[in-house]
Amino acid sequence: MLGSAIPRRWIISLALVGLVTVFAVSYAAVWSSPASADSEGPGPGAGNGTPLAADETLNSAQTLPTGLTMYPGQQVAVSVELLDLNGDVNNDLPGVNFVWSVKAGNGSVISGAASKRTVIIQANSAGSTTFEVFVHQDQQSQDWEVYREVVVSVSNPAPTATPAPLPTNSGTPPASIPNAGGVVTPEGSLLLSPDGVESGSSPESLALKSKPVVHIPVGSVSNFFGASVASVDASSLPDMPSQYLMGSSAASITFYDVNGVAQDPFTLLRAARVCLPTASSDRANGISNVKILRYNSAVNQWVALTSSYNAITNQVCGNTSHLSNFAVGVQQLPATPVSGGNLPATGGWSPTNGLLSLIGVLGFLLVGGGFVTMRRAKQASRPE
């Protein structure tokens, strides 16, 4: 009677529903916790923090720079840049800790605290050293860790080539130099700032960190010239190319002949080192994006110099043989795709173990009942 009253396709459907239910129960462990992935480090742990928004949650990190080649005695700052779940650089994420250490090798060490976002690496002797940094954030359901390495190679500098001999004491020194400046001679070096001639030979010193500075080395000119450095308003200079924003400081370096006539542009026989101070706003997107640019008046174009950043003095420096206007330029970051981090959870609700058990029992009953009903239907259809 029951087999003739219920269509066979309904019976088969009930059995299939039961099978699906049993299959679903077998994945209860997967459903009981949201799926997540951490391509950045050793993986999630048991966190006890509070819920964090996407713009407060650590997703990934990068070291700047990723590798270094240094000379003994040199110091360089290495920083960790943090990216949130939106893919934006956010170095103020809450609850983040840093642990730097030497993983392998020798030749360089961490100078000072090893628990900050930015550390100073000191090169001591020739060799290769691998530093590792663990970045940890305590989150609501997991302790998120990001692991990065920085390889530092230290080599002894190549011998400095002896410059070709240049004529000395040729010509007449300038009688006067417009603006505070100094006289550049063939056989001498000169360190200049807007205050005039500075003592020492390095533009990267704490005493000069707030000034634009140029160091003109020996053998840069073959005659006497006057030279001066002046701070200028960056907003008064031509616009930079679209990939750069004008930074906080700019300077004009001018050479004068014996009659006090400005030489623009002026080319040295040996490259000078130019350093400009930077502000915290220039470094907001990372020190690797802070550059020093020179304005080429011959083609009305800014040229980016190969730049280095001094973390002690907060100066950005570059070498150039062409002297004119210089400015700090902040390179714009490209859009950063979100990589690694948390995969989306597989639903906003997870069934409890008790409910899953009840569903499992129901599934077995449906399967069993379906087969019993099919058997009775087959028996009822046989001729008596």
N, C-alpha and C positions, 0 to 999 in steps of 0.2 A: 504493500500500500504506500509506504513512504517513498519507495523508489519510483513509483508511477506518479506521485504527487509533485516531486521536485525535479525540475529539468536537470539533465546530466551536466550541462554546462555550468549551472549554478554550483553543483557539487564539486566540479573540478576547480572552479574559482575559489571556493572556500578552502580547498586543500592547498592551493597555491598561496593564498593569504597566510595560512598557517606556516608554510615553509618559509616565506619571507620573514615572518615574525621571528621564527627560530633563528634564522640567519642574522637578523638584526640584533638579537640578544647576544649572539656570540661576539659582537663587536662592542659590548657594553664598556669595556675598558677604554676603548678609543674614544667613545662619546663622553666618558666621565671627565675628561679634561680637554680644553681647546688645543688644537694643533699649533705648534710653534716650531720655528727653525732658527738656528743661530749659526750662520756661516762665518761669524766673526771670531768665535772663540770656543771654549770648551763646552758651552751649552748652558741651559737654564738650571737653576738650583731652587732651593726653597726660600723664597723671599718673605719678608714680613713687613714691607713698607705699605704706603698708602697708594691708592689709584693715581696714576699720572696721565695727563693729557698727552696727545700726540706730539705737541711741540715741547714737551718736557721729558719725553722718553728717549733714551739712548737707542739708536738704531745701528750706527756704524761710526768709524773713526778713521782718521788718516794722519800720518806723521808728516811734518814739513820741516826740513826736506826728508825724503825717504832714504837717501844715501849721501855720504859726505866723503870728500877727499881733503885731508888737512895736512898741515905741516907741524912738526913738533913745536910746542909752545902756543899754538893757536887755540882759541876758544870759539865755539859756535853754539848758538841756541837752537834747540830742537823742541818743537811743540807738537801737541796732539790737538787736532781739530775734531770736534764732536758734531755728528749729524743726528738730527732728530728723526722721528717717523715720517715727517713731511719732506725729508730730504734736504732740509735747510741746515746751514752751519749755525750751531748754537753752543757756544762754549760756556754758557751759564746754566747747564742742566743741573737740576737739584740732585743731591745725594751721590755725586760721582767722586770716586777715589782713583788715584793713579799710583802705580807701583812700577818704578823703573829699576832695571838691574842689568848686569852684564851677563849675557848668555854664553858667549864663547869668545876666545881670542884675547889679545892684549894690545897695548899701545896707546889706549885712551881710557879715560875714566869719567864718571859723572862728578862734576864739581858742585858741591853744595847739596841741597835737599833733593832727594830722589822720589818725593811724593807729591810733586806739583805737575801741572799741565805742561809747563815749559821747564826744561832742565838745560844746564850748561854742560857741554861736553868738552873736556880738556884733553888735547892731544899731547902725549908725553914722549912717545918714541915710535919709530917705524913699526908697523904691524897693522893687522886688521882686527877690529873688534865688532861683535854683534851685540847690540843692546836690545832688550825686549821691554815692552811696557804692557801692563795689564790695566785696562780701564774697566771699572766696576760701578754699576749702579744698582741700588737696592730698589726693586719694584714690587708691585702688589703681590704677584704670584710667582716671581722668579728673581733670582739675582743674575743680572745680565752682565756678561763679561766680553770685552773686545780685546783681542791680542794683536799686537803689531811688533815688527822688528825694524831696526835701523842699523845699517851696516856702515861702519866708519873705517876708512882706510887712511892710514897715516904714512907718509913717505917723506924722506928728506928732500928739501928743495934742490932743484938743479942749480949748478953753479951759475951765478949771474955773469952774463957776457960783459966783457969790458967794452964800453962804448968807444967808438972811433975818436981819436983825439980831435978836439975842436979848437979853433983859434981863440985865444984868450985876450982880454983887454983890447978888443977891437971896437972901434967907434967911441962915441961919447955918451956917458950916462945922461938920462933925461934930467933937465934942470929942475923940473917939478912934475908931480903926478897928480892929475885930478882925482879927487876922493882919497881917502886913506889907502895907501898902498906901499909897494916896495919896488926895488930895482932888481930885475932878473939878469943875472950875469951868466956867461957861458960856462964858467967853472964852478958855480955855486948852486945850491938848492934853496928853495924859499917856501915858507909856510905862511899862507895869507888867510885872513878872515876880514869881515867888515871893519874890524878894529885896527887893521893894518898888519904889520909883520908879527907873527907869533913865534914863540920859542919852541924848540923841538923840531922833529922831522915827521911825526905821525899826525895825520888829520883825525885819527880815531882815538882821541884821548878824552877823559872825563871833563877836563877843563874846557874843551871846545865843543861839547856835545850839543849845546843849544845854538851853535852858529853854523852857517855855511862855511866850509873850509876847502881850500885847494892846496895840495902839495905839488910843487913844481920841481922835478928832480934835476940833478946835475946833467948837463949835456942837452937841455931842452931847447936852447937857443944858440945862435952863432953870433949874436950881437947883443948890445945892451937894450933892454926894454923896461918900461914901467908896467906894473900890473896892479890891479885892484879887484877886490871882491865886494859886492854890495847885495844886501837883501832886497828883494823886490816883491811887490804885491802879486801873488800868483794870479789873481783875477785880471790883472792888466796884461797878461801874456796871451798869445793866441790859443784857441781851443785845442785840446788834445784829441787824438783819434778816438773813435767810438769805443774801443776796447779799454780805454783808460779814463779815470776821473782825475781831475787836477787835485793834487794833494795840498798839504798845509803850508809847505815852504817852497821858496824859489830863490834863485840867486843869479846875478849877472857877473861874469868874469870878463874883464876887459884888459887888453894890452894896448900900450901907447908907444909910439915912436919917440925919438929924442925931442920932437917938437910938441909933444903932448897930444898928437892926433890919434884918436882911437882906431885900432886895427880890428875890423869886423868883417868876416870872421878871421880868427888867428889860428895858425897851425903850428904845433910844437914839433920838435925833432924827436922827442920822447914823450910818452904818454904821462899826463898828470893824473893825480887821484883827487877826485871831487867827492865830498861828503856833504849831505844835507840832513838836518834834523827832521825827525818824524813825530807826529802826534798820535795819540791813542786811536783817534778816528781813522788815521791812515792804516792802522794795523788791525782794524776790526775784523777783516776777512782773512787774516793770516799774514805773517811776515813774508811769505813767499810771493805774495801779490803786490808787495811794495817795491817799486822800481824807481830808478833815477833816469830822467829823459833829458836829452839835449835838443835845443831848437836849432835846426840847420836853416839859417837865414838865406842861404843860396837857393834852396828849393822850397822854402817856406813850409817846413815839415818837421815834426817831432821825431826823434830817433831814440829808441830805448837802448840804454847801455846794459852790458852784462853787469848785473847788480848783486851786491852782497849786503846783508843786514848785520849790524853789530848790536847784539842784545844788551851789551853793557852800556853803550852810549845812546842806543836807540837812533843810530844814524843809518842811512842807506848810502852806499858808496859805489862808485864806478870809475873806471879808467878811460881816458879819452885824450886824443891829441888835438882835438878841435875845441876851442874855448869860445863860448858865447853865453846864452841863457840856459839855465838848468832848472828843473822842477821835479818835485816828487810826484809820481804818477801811481795811482792805485788801479791795478789790473782787475777788470770785472770778472767775477766767477761765472763760468757757464752753468746752465741748469744741471743740477746733480740728480741723477736717477736714484730712486730708493733701491738699495740692494741689501740682501741679508735681513736681519732683524726678525720680527714676529710675522709669521704668516697669519692671515685672518682666521679667526676661530670658526669652527664648523657649525655655527649656529649660536644664537643667543641664549638657548635653554638646553640643559642637559638633564635627562630623566634620572630619577633616583634609582638606587639598586633594588629597593622594594618594588617599585613600579615595573622595572625591567623583569624581575622574577615573575610577577603576576602576568605580564604580557607573554612571557615564555610558556607558562603553564597553559594559558589560553591558546597559544599557538599549537602546542602538542594536542590539546583537546580538539582543535579544529581539524588538524591533520588526521587524528584517529577517527573522529566522527565522519570525516569525508570518506575515508576508506571503508568504514563499516556501512555507510549509506550506499556506496557504490556496490558493495558486495550484496546487500539486500536487494538492491535494484536489479542486479544481474540474476539473482535467484528468482525474483518475482517474474522476470521476463521469460523464464524457461516454461515450456508447455508441461502441464501435469499429466 
